[in-house]
Amino acid sequence: IFQKITRLADFFLASLLWLLSSIPVITVIPATIAMYYSTVKIVRYRANESTVQNFFHSFKMNLKQGIWLSVLYILAAVVLYTFVDVAKAVGMGTLYSKVYMVLTAVYTIALAGISLCLIPIVSRFEIGTLSAIKLSLRFIAGNFKPLIPYIIALAGVVFFCYAVPPLILVVPAGFCYSLSNYTEPLMNAYMEEQADETMESPQWLQPDSET
C-alpha cells in the first residue's frame, strides 16, 4: 500500500512540475523530457533520490535542445492545422477533403509515434536532435506494432485530461511510466550494442522487479 501511495506521490510531483514548467509553451518539450526522466528513474528503477531534483537536473541539461525541439513541434502543429484548414476550405464532403483528412491522420500518427520514442531517447542520451530522430525511426521501424497501444493511450490521456482537468496532475507521469515498458528495453538493448563505443549504462539503471 505504501509503495502505491509513494508511486502516486511521485506521479503527482512529476506531473505538477511538468505542468508548471510548460507554462511558457516554448519549454513544453524540455519539461516533458524531464518528466519522463524523473518518473522512470525514481519509479521504474527506484533510485533513492528526489523526484524534484531529478526533474530540474534533466530540465536544465536538456533546456537548449528541448527549446529547439519545441520550435519544431510548433511548426509541426502549424502543418497539421494547415491540413485540417485546407480540408474544411475544399468542403468536408469532397474527395479532396477526404484525402487531406487521411493525410492528417497519417501525419498525426507518425508524429505521435516519433514523439513517444524521441522524448525518452533525449532524456537518456547526450545525442543530437537529428540523430535522436533517426534513432526514433529505427525503434519504430522494428517495433511498430507494440507502439500502437501507446499511441491510442496518448490520445486517451489528452482526451481525459481535457474532460477532467484534475487528472493532469497525475496521468501524464503515469503515462510516462507505462511508456517506459516499451522504450526502456529498446534503449537498453541499444546501449548494449554500443557498449564498445561511447555509451555507458548509468549506475541507477536497474530494472524494477514489478515491471
N, C-alpha and C positions, 0 to 999 in steps of 0.2 A: 504494500500500500504506500509506504513511504517513498519507494522508488518511483511509483506512478506520480505521486504528488510532486516529487522533485523534478521529474521529467516535464510535467505540465508547467512548473515554475520556470524552467529553462526555456520552454517554448514561448511562454509569455514574455520573458525578458528579451529574447532574441527578436520576437515579432514586434514588440514595443520599440526597441532600438531601431529596427528596420523602418518602422513607420515614421518615427521622428527624424531619422537621417534622410528619409526620402522626400521630406517636405520641399526642399529646393528643386525637386524634379530632376535636375541635372545630376544629382547624386544617387538616383534610384538604383543604378547598376552596382556601384561600389557598396551600397547598403545591402543589396541582395547577395552579393558575393560574401560580405561579412556575416550575414545571417546564416548562409549555408555553412560557412567555415566554422563559426562558433557552435552552431547546433550539432553538426556532425562530430566535431572534436569533443565536445562536452558530453553529449547524449549517446552517440553511437560508440565512440571509442573511450568514453568515460575518463577523460583526462581530468585529473584532480586540480582544476583551475577555475577561474572565474569566467562566466559567460560574458559579462560586461567587458572585462579586459581583453578577452579573445576577439570580441566583436570589433572593438576600436583598434586593436592591433591589425586585424585584417583590413578594416576600413581605411586606415592610414596607408598601409602597404599598397593597396590597390586603388587609391583615390584617383591618381592621374590617369591610369589606364581605364579605370571604370568610368570616368567622365567622358573620355573619348568614345567608349562603348555606348554610353547613354546618348551621345550625339548621334551615333549610328542607328540606335533604336528609334530615336525621334524621327530620323529620316525614313526608316523602315515603316513607321506608323503613318507618315505622310503618304508614302506609296500605297499603303493599304487603304487609307482614306480615299485616295485617288481612284483606286479600283471600284470602290463602292459608289463614289460620286459619279463616275462615268456610267456605271450600271444603271443608276437612277436617271441620269440625263438621257440615255437612249431609250428609256421605257422599260419598266421591270418585266413586262410580258414578252419582250422581243428576244430573238435568238442572240443578238449581241449582248444583251443584258445577262442572259444565262451563261454565256461564255465568260464574261467578266466575273460573275459570281463564282463560277468554277475556279477561275484563276485566283480569286480572293481566298477561297477555301484551301487550295493547294499551297498558296503563299503563306497563309496563316499557320497551317500545319507544319510546313517546313521551318518557318521562323520559330515556332514553339519547340520543335524537336531540337534545332540547333541551340536554342537558349538553354534547354534543360541539360545539355552537355557542356555548353560553353561556360556557364556560371561556375559549376563545380571545378572545371579544369583551371580556370583563372584563380579560383580560391586555393587550389592545391599547388600549382606550379608557377615558377617565375618564367613566364612564356610570353612571347609577343602576340599581339592581337591576331595577326594573320595566321600564325602557327596554331593558336588556340582554336580558330575557326576550322582550320584544316583537320586538327585532331578531333574536333567535334563531328565533322563529316565522316571521319574514319570510324568513330564509335557507332554512329548512326547506320552507316553502310553495312556494318557487320552485325548489328544488334537492333534492328528497327522494330521488329515485332514486339519485343519486351517493352519498348518505349511507348507503344500506343496507349496502354492504360494510364500512363503518367501524363500524356498529352490530354486525354479525356479528363483525368483528375484535375489537371491545371485549370481547364475550363470550369470544372465544378467549383474549384476554390474561388475563382473570380466571381462566379455567379452567387455563391452562398455568402461570400464576404460583402458583396453588394447588397444582397437581400437582407442579411443580418449583420450589420456593421460591427458589433462587438466581437464577432468571430475573427476579425482581422488581428486581434490581439493574441491569438493562439495558432490559428490554422496555417499561416504562411510558414512558420518554423516547423510545424508538424509535417507539412508537405515536404520541406527540405529533408527532414529525417527519413520520410518514406522514399523520396527520390534517391537517397544515398544507397538504398538496396540495389538500385540499377547502376549508378555511376561509380560507386566506390570499388566494386570488383573490377570494372573496366580500367579504372585508373591504377589500381594496384597491379593488375596484370601488365599494364603499360610500363609501370615503374620497374617491374621485374625484367622486362625486355630491355630497358635502358640501364640496367644495373651496372653494366661495364662502361657506361659513358658518364653522364653528369648528374643524373637524378639519384638522390638518396632518400630512403624512407624515413620520415620523421619518427622520433622515438615514441611519440604517443600513438602511432598507427598500429594499434592492437584491436582487432575486431571485437565488438560486443557479442558475447555468447548468446544473447537473445535474438540477434539478427540472423 
